[in-house]
């Protein structure tokens, strides 16, 4: 069941929360500007995630209105114990 079901209603926090639940996502920031959602995501540097995979996951779970038009990635190194 989708977290957001009202078409036309855009909630960047819902998309941000969803992105933060994804494996290897360390941090996420989502904002709405000029009629489009944008995301900035920090992932582990050895992560196999792609912006396409995250966009598809958003579209499937949240719907196209809650899917960022673009997702910018920043890679972070894992810390040694």
C-alpha positions in Angstrom: 0.0 0.0 0.0 1.4 3.4 -1.0 2.3 5.8 1.8 0.9 8.8 -0.2 -2.3 8.2 -2.2 -3.6 11.7 -2.9 -2.7 12.6 -6.5 -1.4 16.1 -6.8 -0.5 16.4 -3.2 3.3 16.6 -2.8 5.0 16.0 0.5 8.8 16.1 0.4 9.0 14.7 3.9 7.2 11.5 2.8 9.7 11.0 0.0 12.6 11.8 2.3 11.4 9.3 4.9 11.0 6.6 2.2 14.5 7.2 0.9 16.0 7.0 4.4 14.4 3.5 4.8 16.3 2.2 1.8 19.4 0.0 2.4 22.7 1.8 2.2 21.1 5.2 2.3 22.8 7.2 5.1 21.1 10.5 4.6 18.6 12.1 2.4 17.2 15.5 1.7 14.2 16.2 -0.5 12.8 19.6 -1.6 10.2 20.9 -4.0 11.0 23.7 -6.4 9.7 24.9 -9.7 7.0 22.2 -9.7 9.5 19.3 -9.2 10.9 17.2 -6.4 14.6 17.0 -6.1 16.7 14.7 -3.8 20.2 14.6 -2.4 21.2 11.2 -1.1 24.3 10.0 0.7 25.1 6.3 0.3 28.0 4.0 1.2 30.7 4.3 -1.4 30.5 0.5 -2.1 26.7 0.6 -2.5 25.2 -0.7 -5.6 22.3 1.8 -5.5 21.6 3.9 -8.5 19.4 7.0 -8.9 17.3 5.0 -11.4 16.7 2.2 -8.8 15.7 4.7 -6.1 13.4 6.6 -8.5 11.7 3.3 -9.5 11.3 2.3 -5.8 9.7 5.8 -5.1 7.4 5.5 -8.1 6.2 2.0 -7.1 5.7 2.8 -3.4 4.8 6.5 -3.4 3.5 7.2 -6.9 4.9 9.4 -9.6 3.9 12.7 -7.9 6.2 11.8 -4.9 9.1 10.7 -7.1 12.1 13.0 -7.4 12.8 14.3 -10.9 16.5 13.9 -10.1 18.5 12.3 -7.4 22.0 13.5 -6.7 24.3 11.0 -5.0 27.2 11.6 -2.6 29.3 8.6 -1.6 30.6 8.2 2.0 33.3 5.8 3.0 32.6 3.2 5.7 34.4 3.9 8.9 36.9 1.3 10.1 36.1 -0.2 13.5 
